[in-house]
Amino acid sequence: MIWKSNDNYPAPKSGQQAFLKEYSADIFPLVSIIIPIFERPHYFKLALESVLNQTYLNLDIMITDNSNNDETEKLMQPYLKKDKRIKYYHHGDFDRGNKLRFGRDVLVVINDYLV
């Protein structure tokens, strides 16, 4: 049971956040989010920031990058160091006929829910 605050005993916000960070994986189902990227690093950053700002913490975030350049890969480095929930796959040689690689990556991360 999650402790709830009331007028006499308000829950400290930092305590709630620490509790959820520690135990959310045990309480809530894991949700996988896939963000496909193709040479749009600015839009990718907006999408990733949106996911990271969610209040739901039990997330598995998969980035699949089919760009021919390394702009997104460079942009990813600080996020990868900061958040272990993020998995990044770069397929620089991706072409329209080679979709199996993306499917393999999806199968790796499918958990309770896929978004």
PyRosetta script that sets phi, psi and omega in degrees:
from pyrosetta import init, pose_from_sequence

init()
pose = pose_from_sequence("MIWKSNDNYPAPKSGQQAFLKEYSADIFPLVSIIIPIFERPHYFKLALESVLNQTYLNLDIMITDNSNNDETEKLMQPYLKKDKRIKYYHHGDFDRGNKLRFGRDVLVVINDYLV")
pose.set_psi(1, 136.8)
pose.set_omega(1, 178.4)
pose.set_phi(2, -87.5)
pose.set_psi(2, 130.4)
pose.set_omega(2, 178.9)
pose.set_phi(3, -67.6)
pose.set_psi(3, 131.1)
pose.set_omega(3, 179.8)
pose.set_phi(4, -113.0)
pose.set_psi(4, 144.3)
pose.set_omega(4, 179.5)
pose.set_phi(5, -81.6)
pose.set_psi(5, 159.3)
pose.set_omega(5, 171.5)
pose.set_phi(6, -141.3)
pose.set_psi(6, -174.1)
pose.set_omega(6, -176.4)
pose.set_phi(7, -62.6)
pose.set_psi(7, -34.9)
pose.set_omega(7, -177.6)
pose.set_phi(8, -80.9)
pose.set_psi(8, -31.3)
pose.set_omega(8, -176.7)
pose.set_phi(9, -132.7)
pose.set_psi(9, 78.0)
pose.set_omega(9, 179.4)
pose.set_phi(10, -67.6)
pose.set_psi(10, 137.4)
pose.set_omega(10, 179.1)
pose.set_phi(11, -77.9)
pose.set_psi(11, 128.8)
pose.set_omega(11, 176.4)
pose.set_phi(12, -67.4)
pose.set_psi(12, 131.9)
pose.set_omega(12, -175.5)
pose.set_phi(13, -59.4)
pose.set_psi(13, -42.3)
pose.set_omega(13, -179.1)
pose.set_phi(14, -64.8)
pose.set_psi(14, -33.8)
pose.set_omega(14, 177.4)
pose.set_phi(15, -66.7)
pose.set_psi(15, -40.8)
pose.set_omega(15, 177.7)
pose.set_phi(16, -63.8)
pose.set_psi(16, -44.0)
pose.set_omega(16, -179.3)
pose.set_phi(17, -64.3)
pose.set_psi(17, -40.9)
pose.set_omega(17, 178.8)
pose.set_phi(18, -64.4)
pose.set_psi(18, -41.5)
pose.set_omega(18, 178.3)
pose.set_phi(19, -61.1)
pose.set_psi(19, -49.2)
pose.set_omega(19, -178.3)
pose.set_phi(20, -64.7)
pose.set_psi(20, -38.2)
pose.set_omega(20, 179.1)
pose.set_phi(21, -63.0)
pose.set_psi(21, -38.6)
pose.set_omega(21, -177.8)
pose.set_phi(22, -76.2)
pose.set_psi(22, -41.1)
pose.set_omega(22, -169.3)
pose.set_phi(23, -114.3)
pose.set_psi(23, 2.4)
pose.set_omega(23, -176.5)
pose.set_phi(24, -61.9)
pose.set_psi(24, -32.6)
pose.set_omega(24, 179.4)
pose.set_phi(25, -65.5)
pose.set_psi(25, -27.9)
pose.set_omega(25, 179.3)
pose.set_phi(26, -84.4)
pose.set_psi(26, -24.8)
pose.set_omega(26, -173.1)
pose.set_phi(27, -96.6)
pose.set_psi(27, -43.3)
pose.set_omega(27, -172.5)
pose.set_phi(28, -109.9)
pose.set_psi(28, 148.2)
pose.set_omega(28, 178.1)
pose.set_phi(29, -67.1)
pose.set_psi(29, 150.4)
pose.set_omega(29, 178.4)
pose.set_phi(30, -75.8)
pose.set_psi(30, 130.8)
pose.set_omega(30, 178.3)
pose.set_phi(31, -114.2)
pose.set_psi(31, 125.6)
pose.set_omega(31, 177.6)
pose.set_phi(32, -97.3)
pose.set_psi(32, 133.0)
pose.set_omega(32, 178.6)
pose.set_phi(33, -119.8)
pose.set_psi(33, 128.4)
pose.set_omega(33, 178.9)
pose.set_phi(34, -108.9)
pose.set_psi(34, 128.5)
pose.set_omega(34, 176.0)
pose.set_phi(35, -118.3)
pose.set_psi(35, 103.4)
pose.set_omega(35, 176.3)
pose.set_phi(36, -81.5)
pose.set_psi(36, 140.6)
pose.set_omega(36, -177.0)
pose.set_phi(37, -129.5)
pose.set_psi(37, 138.5)
pose.set_omega(37, 170.7)
pose.set_phi(38, -144.3)
pose.set_psi(38, 95.7)
pose.set_omega(38, 173.7)
pose.set_phi(39, 51.7)
pose.set_psi(39, 43.6)
pose.set_omega(39, 174.7)
pose.set_phi(40, -137.9)
pose.set_psi(40, 64.5)
pose.set_omega(40, -174.6)
pose.set_phi(41, -60.3)
pose.set_psi(41, -33.2)
pose.set_omega(41, -179.3)
pose.set_phi(42, -64.9)
pose.set_psi(42, -46.6)
pose.set_omega(42, 179.9)
pose.set_phi(43, -68.2)
pose.set_psi(43, -34.8)
pose.set_omega(43, 176.4)
pose.set_phi(44, -60.1)
pose.set_psi(44, -46.1)
pose.set_omega(44, -179.1)
pose.set_phi(45, -59.9)
pose.set_psi(45, -41.4)
pose.set_omega(45, 177.1)
pose.set_phi(46, -61.8)
pose.set_psi(46, -43.9)
pose.set_omega(46, -179.3)
pose.set_phi(47, -65.0)
pose.set_psi(47, -44.7)
pose.set_omega(47, -179.0)
pose.set_phi(48, -65.8)
pose.set_psi(48, -42.5)
pose.set_omega(48, 178.1)
pose.set_phi(49, -61.4)
pose.set_psi(49, -38.3)
pose.set_omega(49, 177.9)
pose.set_phi(50, -61.9)
pose.set_psi(50, -44.4)
pose.set_omega(50, 178.8)
pose.set_phi(51, -65.0)
pose.set_psi(51, -44.6)
pose.set_omega(51, -177.3)
pose.set_phi(52, -67.6)
pose.set_psi(52, -22.1)
pose.set_omega(52, 179.8)
pose.set_phi(53, -89.3)
pose.set_psi(53, 3.7)
pose.set_omega(53, 177.8)
pose.set_phi(54, -68.4)
pose.set_psi(54, 149.1)
pose.set_omega(54, 177.9)
pose.set_phi(55, -79.9)
pose.set_psi(55, -21.5)
pose.set_omega(55, 176.2)
pose.set_phi(56, -74.3)
pose.set_psi(56, 122.7)
pose.set_omega(56, -171.0)
pose.set_phi(57, -99.0)
pose.set_psi(57, -23.5)
pose.set_omega(57, -174.8)
pose.set_phi(58, -83.7)
pose.set_psi(58, 75.2)
pose.set_omega(58, -175.8)
pose.set_phi(59, -119.4)
pose.set_psi(59, 148.8)
pose.set_omega(59, 170.3)
pose.set_phi(60, -121.5)
pose.set_psi(60, 117.0)
pose.set_omega(60, -172.5)
pose.set_phi(61, -110.7)
pose.set_psi(61, 119.3)
pose.set_omega(61, 179.7)
pose.set_phi(62, -112.0)
pose.set_psi(62, 124.6)
pose.set_omega(62, 176.3)
pose.set_phi(63, -107.3)
pose.set_psi(63, 121.9)
pose.set_omega(63, 175.2)
pose.set_phi(64, -116.8)
pose.set_psi(64, 115.2)
pose.set_omega(64, -171.7)
pose.set_phi(65, -109.6)
pose.set_psi(65, 114.7)
pose.set_omega(65, 179.5)
pose.set_phi(66, -104.3)
pose.set_psi(66, 18.9)
pose.set_omega(66, -179.0)
pose.set_phi(67, -70.2)
pose.set_psi(67, 151.8)
pose.set_omega(67, 177.0)
pose.set_phi(68, -83.9)
pose.set_psi(68, -11.9)
pose.set_omega(68, -179.9)
pose.set_phi(69, -113.1)
pose.set_psi(69, -178.1)
pose.set_omega(69, -177.3)
pose.set_phi(70, -111.6)
pose.set_psi(70, 20.6)
pose.set_omega(70, -179.6)
pose.set_phi(71, -61.1)
pose.set_psi(71, -47.6)
pose.set_omega(71, -179.2)
pose.set_phi(72, -66.5)
pose.set_psi(72, -39.0)
pose.set_omega(72, 178.8)
pose.set_phi(73, -60.1)
pose.set_psi(73, -42.8)
pose.set_omega(73, 177.2)
pose.set_phi(74, -65.1)
pose.set_psi(74, -40.3)
pose.set_omega(74, 179.2)
pose.set_phi(75, -64.9)
pose.set_psi(75, -30.5)
pose.set_omega(75, -177.2)
pose.set_phi(76, -72.3)
pose.set_psi(76, -28.0)
pose.set_omega(76, -169.5)
pose.set_phi(77, -52.9)
pose.set_psi(77, -48.7)
pose.set_omega(77, 179.2)
pose.set_phi(78, -63.3)
pose.set_psi(78, -35.2)
pose.set_omega(78, 179.5)
pose.set_phi(79, -67.6)
pose.set_psi(79, -41.4)
pose.set_omega(79, -180.0)
pose.set_phi(80, -63.8)
pose.set_psi(80, -37.0)
pose.set_omega(80, 178.9)
pose.set_phi(81, -70.6)
pose.set_psi(81, -32.2)
pose.set_omega(81, -173.2)
pose.set_phi(82, -87.9)
pose.set_psi(82, -29.7)
pose.set_omega(82, -171.1)
pose.set_phi(83, -133.6)
pose.set_psi(83, 111.8)
pose.set_omega(83, -176.7)
pose.set_phi(84, -73.8)
pose.set_psi(84, -9.3)
pose.set_omega(84, 179.0)
pose.set_phi(85, -74.7)
pose.set_psi(85, -15.1)
pose.set_omega(85, -175.0)
pose.set_phi(86, -89.9)
pose.set_psi(86, 131.0)
pose.set_omega(86, 172.0)
pose.set_phi(87, -119.9)
pose.set_psi(87, 132.7)
pose.set_omega(87, -175.3)
pose.set_phi(88, -120.6)
pose.set_psi(88, 130.1)
pose.set_omega(88, 177.5)
pose.set_phi(89, -126.6)
pose.set_psi(89, 122.9)
pose.set_omega(89, 178.8)
pose.set_phi(90, -109.4)
pose.set_psi(90, 126.2)
pose.set_omega(90, 178.9)
pose.set_phi(91, -122.9)
pose.set_psi(91, 76.2)
pose.set_omega(91, -176.8)
pose.set_phi(92, -64.0)
pose.set_psi(92, -23.1)
pose.set_omega(92, -179.0)
pose.set_phi(93, -98.6)
pose.set_psi(93, 18.9)
pose.set_omega(93, -178.1)
pose.set_phi(94, -64.2)
pose.set_psi(94, 135.8)
pose.set_omega(94, 171.5)
pose.set_phi(95, -133.9)
pose.set_psi(95, 169.6)
pose.set_omega(95, -173.5)
pose.set_phi(96, -63.3)
pose.set_psi(96, -25.3)
pose.set_omega(96, -180.0)
pose.set_phi(97, -83.3)
pose.set_psi(97, -11.0)
pose.set_omega(97, -175.2)
pose.set_phi(98, -109.2)
pose.set_psi(98, 68.2)
pose.set_omega(98, -177.4)
pose.set_phi(99, -94.1)
pose.set_psi(99, -7.8)
pose.set_omega(99, -178.0)
pose.set_phi(100, -65.7)
pose.set_psi(100, -33.0)
pose.set_omega(100, -179.7)
pose.set_phi(101, -61.7)
pose.set_psi(101, -43.1)
pose.set_omega(101, 178.0)
pose.set_phi(102, -61.8)
pose.set_psi(102, -43.4)
pose.set_omega(102, 178.7)
pose.set_phi(103, -61.4)
pose.set_psi(103, -39.0)
pose.set_omega(103, 177.6)
pose.set_phi(104, -62.5)
pose.set_psi(104, -42.8)
pose.set_omega(104, 178.7)
pose.set_phi(105, -63.4)
pose.set_psi(105, -39.0)
pose.set_omega(105, 179.2)
pose.set_phi(106, -63.5)
pose.set_psi(106, -42.5)
pose.set_omega(106, -179.7)
pose.set_phi(107, -62.9)
pose.set_psi(107, -28.7)
pose.set_omega(107, 179.2)
pose.set_phi(108, -66.2)
pose.set_psi(108, -35.1)
pose.set_omega(108, -172.2)
pose.set_phi(109, -104.0)
pose.set_psi(109, -4.5)
pose.set_omega(109, -177.6)
pose.set_phi(110, -63.2)
pose.set_psi(110, 125.7)
pose.set_omega(110, -178.7)
pose.set_phi(111, -124.8)
pose.set_psi(111, -134.6)
pose.set_omega(111, -179.4)
pose.set_phi(112, -67.9)
pose.set_psi(112, -43.8)
pose.set_omega(112, -179.4)
pose.set_phi(113, -137.2)
pose.set_psi(113, 145.8)
pose.set_omega(113, 179.1)
pose.set_phi(114, -122.6)
pose.set_psi(114, 127.9)
pose.set_omega(114, -179.1)
pose.set_phi(115, -115.8)
pose.dump_pdb("model.pdb")
